[in-house]
């Protein structure tokens, strides 16, 4: 049974309080995303995978921090890390993804800050946008 908005709101409030002050990607990224999906009553293991290996342009390879195929690519960084650099790192993964694995949103997260982007225009966005019409800033 889907969660009510009141239950999601209560879980989100608890999630935010639990993760306040988190600073280290290495120590906290995976548990953070597992807990994030649980806010919505979704098991991350059912929809997304960690450390997806991907070929970049040329012979380089990389690992996507979290990939929800067809929905979301996440490059997670520790607090204080440069999100512009992380964004470029994530963009470099696109050539190695199959079209069905990539449909739209990219998030760079540095513990307390996040940068989201639309995969169709690669422009930064203020909010999640539908595929057909991307509101960009």
C-alpha positions as CSV (number, residue, x, y, z in Angstrom):
1,X,0.0,0.0,0.0
2,X,1.4,3.4,-0.9
3,X,2.3,5.8,1.9
4,X,0.1,8.8,2.6
5,X,1.6,12.3,2.1
6,X,1.4,12.8,5.9
7,X,3.5,9.6,6.5
8,X,6.0,10.7,3.8
9,X,6.2,14.2,5.4
10,X,6.8,12.6,8.9
11,X,9.4,10.3,7.5
12,X,11.1,13.2,5.6
13,X,11.2,15.3,8.8
14,X,12.9,12.4,10.7
15,X,15.3,11.7,7.8
16,X,16.4,15.4,7.7
17,X,17.0,15.4,11.5
18,X,18.8,12.1,11.4
19,X,21.2,13.2,8.6
20,X,21.8,16.7,9.8
21,X,25.6,17.3,10.2
22,X,26.6,14.5,7.8
23,X,29.9,15.4,6.1
24,X,31.7,12.3,4.7
25,X,30.8,10.7,1.4
26,X,32.9,7.6,2.0
27,X,31.3,6.9,5.4
28,X,27.7,7.9,4.8
29,X,26.6,8.0,1.1
30,X,25.2,4.5,0.8
31,X,23.3,4.5,4.1
32,X,22.1,8.0,3.3
33,X,20.5,6.9,0.0
34,X,19.0,3.8,1.5
35,X,17.4,5.9,4.2
36,X,16.3,8.5,1.5
37,X,14.4,5.9,-0.5
38,X,12.8,4.5,2.7
39,X,11.2,8.0,3.3
40,X,8.9,7.0,0.3
41,X,8.5,3.4,1.4
42,X,10.8,2.1,-1.3
43,X,13.6,-0.3,-0.9
44,X,16.6,1.2,-2.8
45,X,17.8,-2.3,-3.7
46,X,14.6,-2.8,-5.7
47,X,15.1,0.4,-7.9
48,X,18.7,1.6,-7.8
49,X,22.2,0.3,-7.6
50,X,25.5,1.7,-6.2
51,X,28.8,1.9,-8.0
52,X,27.6,1.2,-11.5
53,X,30.6,0.7,-13.7
54,X,30.5,2.7,-16.9
55,X,32.8,3.5,-19.9
56,X,33.6,7.1,-20.4
57,X,34.8,8.6,-23.7
58,X,38.0,6.9,-24.9
59,X,39.4,4.2,-22.7
60,X,38.5,5.7,-19.3
61,X,36.1,4.0,-16.9
62,X,34.2,5.3,-13.9
63,X,31.7,4.3,-11.3
64,X,28.4,6.1,-10.9
65,X,27.6,6.5,-7.2
66,X,23.9,5.6,-7.6
67,X,21.9,4.8,-10.7
68,X,18.2,4.4,-10.8
69,X,17.9,3.2,-14.4
70,X,15.8,5.4,-16.5
71,X,15.2,7.9,-13.7
72,X,18.2,9.3,-11.8
73,X,22.0,9.5,-11.7
74,X,23.6,10.6,-8.5
75,X,27.2,11.7,-7.9
76,X,27.6,12.1,-4.2
77,X,30.4,14.2,-2.6
78,X,31.6,15.0,0.9
79,X,30.7,18.4,2.4
80,X,32.7,21.2,1.0
81,X,33.6,19.4,-2.3
82,X,33.2,21.3,-5.6
83,X,29.8,20.5,-7.1
84,X,30.8,21.9,-10.5
85,X,33.7,19.3,-10.7
86,X,31.3,16.6,-9.5
87,X,28.8,17.7,-12.2
88,X,31.4,17.3,-14.9
89,X,32.3,13.9,-13.5
90,X,28.7,12.8,-13.8
91,X,28.3,14.3,-17.3
92,X,31.3,12.3,-18.4
93,X,29.3,9.1,-17.6
94,X,26.6,9.8,-20.2
95,X,28.3,8.4,-23.3
96,X,28.6,5.0,-21.5
97,X,25.0,4.7,-20.6
98,X,22.4,3.0,-22.8
99,X,19.4,5.3,-23.7
100,X,17.0,3.3,-21.6
101,X,19.3,3.6,-18.6
102,X,19.3,7.4,-18.7
103,X,16.1,9.4,-19.1
104,X,16.4,12.5,-17.1
105,X,17.7,13.7,-13.8
106,X,21.2,14.1,-12.5
107,X,21.9,15.1,-8.9
108,X,25.2,16.1,-7.4
109,X,25.0,16.1,-3.6
110,X,27.6,17.4,-1.2
111,X,26.0,16.5,2.1
112,X,24.2,19.8,2.7
113,X,24.1,21.1,-0.8
114,X,22.7,19.6,-4.0
115,X,22.7,20.5,-7.7
116,X,20.2,18.9,-10.0
117,X,20.2,18.9,-13.8
118,X,18.1,17.8,-16.6
119,X,19.7,15.1,-18.7
120,X,18.0,16.3,-21.9
121,X,19.4,19.8,-21.9
122,X,22.2,19.3,-19.3
123,X,21.1,22.6,-17.9
124,X,20.8,23.1,-14.1
125,X,17.2,23.0,-12.9
126,X,15.6,24.3,-9.8
127,X,13.2,21.4,-9.5
128,X,12.5,18.0,-11.0
129,X,11.0,18.6,-14.4
130,X,8.9,16.4,-16.8
131,X,10.8,15.1,-19.8
132,X,8.7,17.0,-22.3
133,X,9.2,20.5,-20.9
134,X,12.2,21.3,-18.9
135,X,12.1,24.5,-16.8
136,X,15.8,25.5,-16.7
137,X,17.6,28.3,-15.0
